[in-house]
Amino acid sequence: MLNNMEIGIDLGTANVLVYCKNKGIIINEPSVVAVDTETKKVVAVGTDAKLMIGKTPEKIVAVRPLKQGVIADYNLTTEMLRHFMKKATQILGFTFRKPNVVVCTPSGATSVERRAIQDAIKNCGAKQVFLIEEPVAAAIGSNLPVDEPVANVVVDIGGGTTEVAIISFGGVVTCHSIRTGGDKMDEDIIQAVRKNYNILIGDRTAEQIKIEIGYALIDHEVLKMQVRGRDLLTGLPKTIELNSYEIREILKESLLQILEAVRATLEDCPPELSGDIVDRGVILTGGGALLKGLTDWMKDEIFVPVHLSPNPQEAVAIGTGKSLSIIKTLERIAK
């Protein structure tokens, strides 16, 4: 039996994942908190709270306490983490022990933002908190040999940010982080449908459109989808049909920004590591990596092999959990 429970947390803008060394992913829920604005009490967290988005009375608001990979509302983030850590200890049955926690942070996070994440986890009852950079966790979770002196290129497309990093010998050699991710794509879809059709749709509908008929900038067989929203002229519900070529055009700007970040990172790569990239290629992780046609499109644009992580959405959480085995090394680096 472990002296202390050890867990890894992927504190994402869209989802929070909790990993335990012997159990794998034990929690995977949306980073959403529903709050009663009158009493300031938390009504629901995670999946239950996400189901409430756009469907609650005025006094109950479902919010995301994390924006673009960092804490936007400290108190709500702490409440959310307390809920998930309590749930984790119940699942694992270690209710009387304080856990050691490894949590990932965006590589572009400031020292203030990192301290806020550490404090939030500590306030939830953690014994020790270690931070690991998101791209490093994504690489470990994608089974890349991060501790070897070879170039591992990771493109982690999350909800709030996209991080592109070259990792070698256990550390980040060069990295570019942009505040463009799945949430920005959803927002673009909402705005385009409003502008082109005078129809208002919600966040969940936009996300569903992106998942079902969203496509990278390649030719493909047309996919169609019936979408329901509110007509802004009549105020009545209305159904329209969207196709994948329309959505491809809407996502174009975000995809080109991600591509630019990848190119900028590759341009900053030391010459000695460039040869490794040609051989080993680039690996895509994060929920955004599941966009249809993305791997093929990027391969054509950057002229090196592009691979999808074995488990894109869970790669960061798995990597965070696996890094628990080198927790002492992390502690030494932190000092």
N, C-alpha and C positions, 0 to 999 in steps of 0.2 A: 504493500500500500504506500502511496505517496505521502511524504511528510506534509506537503502542501499541494492543494489542487493547482494545476497549471493550465491556463487557457490562453488562446490567442484570439484577438478581436480584430476583425476588418470593419473599421468604423467608416462606412461609406455614406455618401450623400443620398444614395437611393436605398441601399440595404445595409443592415448590420448582420454580419455573420460571426458566429462564435465557434471556435474549433477547440476540441480537446484531444490531447495526444493519443489516447487509446480508443476514442469513440468516433473521431472524425468530426464532420460538421454537425453540431447538435442544435444550432439555432440559425435560421436564415429568414429574417423578417424585414419588412420595409422600415426605413428610418422615419417613421411618422408618429406624431403624438397628437392625440385629440384632447383639447383643453376646454373646460367650462370657463368662459370669460368673466362670468359674474363671481364665481367662488374661487377661481384660479386653480381649481383642482384638475388633475389629470384624469380623464375619463377612460381612455384606452390608449394602448401602445402597440406598435407593430402592425401585424396583419389586420387586426380588429379596427385600428385607427385608419388604415388606408381605405378600408371598405366604406368609411364614413365620408371620405373626401367628396365634397360637392353634394352631400345628401343629408346634412345635419341642420337642426334649427339654428337660428342666428346666434344664440349664446354659446354654441359648441363649435369650435374651430379646429380643424385638423391641419397641423403645420409640420414642416420639416425643420428640426432644430439645427441641421447641418446644411451649410450652403457651400458649394464648390469645394468640398473636401475638408472644410474647417468648421469649427463651432460658431454658429451664428447666435444661438440662444443657449447660454451656459446652463441656466437652471433646468430648462427642458431636456437638454442633452444629459445632464446628471440624472434626472428622473428616468429617462429612457434607458440609460445604462444600468441604473439600479434595478429596473424591471428585468432586463435581460440577464444580468448577473445572478439575480435571485432565481430566475427560471433555470439558468445553467446549473446552479448548485442543487436545485431540486431534481433535475434530470440526473445529475451525477451522484447525488446522495451524500455530498460532503458539506452539509449545512453548517457544521461547527468549525470549519477551517477557512482561513483567509487565503484566497488564491494569489499566485504569482501570475501577472498578466503581461503578455506582449501585445502591443497595439500598433497598427501601422499608421503612419502620417504621410501626407503628400510631401514629396521632396522639396516643394516650393514653400512649405509652411514656415512661418517665422518662429523665432524662439518663444514669443508670447503665445502664439497659437499652439505650439508643442506643449508649453507649460499648462495651458488650459485643458488640453486632452489628458495630460498626466494627472492634474488635480481632479478632473471629473471622475477618472477611474479610481483614484485613491479614495475619493469621497464615497464611492460605492462599496468600499470595504476590501479593496485589494491590498495585499501585503507589500508587494513590490511591483512597480510598473516599468516596463522596458519599452522603448520606442524603436521601431524599425521602419526604414523608408519603404513606401509602397512599391516602387519598382523592384526593389530587392526581394520583398516578400512575394511579389508576382512571379519573379524568376525562380525562386525556390519552389513555389507551388506548381510551377510548370516543369519541374524536374531538370532545370538547367544547372550545369556545374559551376555555380557562382563562386566557389572557393578556388577555382583554377584560373591561371593567368591567360584566359581566352575571352574574347568579346562575346557577351550575351546581350543582345538587343531586345528590349521589352517595350511594347507599345500597349499601355494599360488604359483602355477607354472606359472610364467610369461614368457615373451619373453627372457629377459636377465638374470633373477635370479629366484631361487626357495627359498622361505622363509618358514621355519617351526617354528611355535611359539606356546607356551602355554600361554594363556591369562587368567588372573583371576583378578577380582576386578578392572577392567578398565585399567590394565597395562600388559606389557609383563613380564612373570615370567622367561622364558628361551627361547632362540631363536637361530636357526642356519640358516645362509644365505649362499647359494652356487651360484657361477656364472654359473649355468647350467640351461637352460630353453629351450623354443621353438626354439630360434635362433640356439643354439648348436645342437639341433636335426636336423634342416634344413641343417646346415653345414655338419653334419655327413652323411646325405643322399647324398649331392652333391659329397663329397669325395669318398663315396663308389661306386656310379654309375660311377664316373670317373675311379676309380681303376679297377672295375670288368668288365665294358663294354666299356671303352675308349670313353665314351659319356659325353659331358659337358652340364649340365643343370643349369638353373638360380635359384635364391632364390624363386621366386614365384612358379615355378614348384615343387621345393623341398617341399615347404609348402603345396602345393596341394596333393602331394604324402602322406605326413604325415597325413593330414586330412582324405583323402579317404581310404587309406589302411594301415595306421600306427596302430600298435597293441602293447599292453603291453605284458609281458612275460607269456602268457597263451595260451593253445590250443584253436583253433578256426577254423571256416570254412574258407577255403582259399579265399581271395579276390584278384582280378587281376586288373591291370591298364596299359593302353597304355601310354607310355611316349615318348615325342619328345625332341630331343636334337641335339647337333652338334657332329658329329663323329670326334674325334681328329686325326685320321689317314688320312681320306680323306678330312676333312673340310666341308663335305656335311651334310645336315639334315638327321637324322636317327630316326626311331621309334623302341622302344624296349618294352617288356612286363615285368613288375615287379609284384611280388606277396607279400602278407602281411607277409609271414614267413621270406622273405628276409629283409623286412623293420623292422620286430620285432628284428632280429639279429643286425641290424644297430643301433637301438635305445637302445639296451641292456645296453651299458656302461652308458649313461645318466640316464636311469631309475634306475640303481643300485646306482648311486651317489645320486639321490633323496631319494631312500630308506635308504641309509646310514645316510643322514641328518635327516630323520624322526626318525630313531632308536636312533641317538645321542641325539636328543631333548627329546625323551621319557625317555632315561636313566638319563638325567639331571633333570627330573621332581621331585619336592619334594614329599615324600611319601604320605602326606596328600591328594595330588591332584591325585595320581595314581588311586585311586578307582573311581574317577569321569570319568577318561579316559576309564576305562573298561566299564562303564555304557553308557557314552555319545559318545565315539568313536572320530574319526578324521573327519574333513570336508575338502574336496578338493575344491579349488577355482583357478581362473586364466584360461586362454585359454588352457594351457597344460593339465588341469584336464579333458578335453573333449576327450583325447586319448582313443580309444576303449579298453575296458577291464582293464583300470587302477584301477578302484575301486575294482574289484574282485581280481586282482593280489595283491594289497596292503593289502587287508583284509586277504588274505592267508599268507602274509609274516609277518605281525605284530600282528596277533591274537587279534585285537580289531575291533569293527565295523568301517567301513569307509563309509562316505556319500558324495554325490556330492552336492555342494551348489545349491540352487534353480536357480541361475543365475551366473554361474562361471565367465564368462568373464566380467560381469558388477558389480560383488560383491564389488570390491575395490572402484569403483566410487560411487556406491550407499551408501556404508559405509562412504565415505568421505563426501558426501552430508548430510547424516543423522546426522553426528557428528556436523553439523552446529547448531543443537538445543542445544548442550552442549558447544557452542563456548567459553563461559566465563570460563568453567572448563578447557578447553584446554589452554586458556590464562594464567590461574593460574599455570597450570603444566609447561608451557613454561618458566615462571619466576622462 
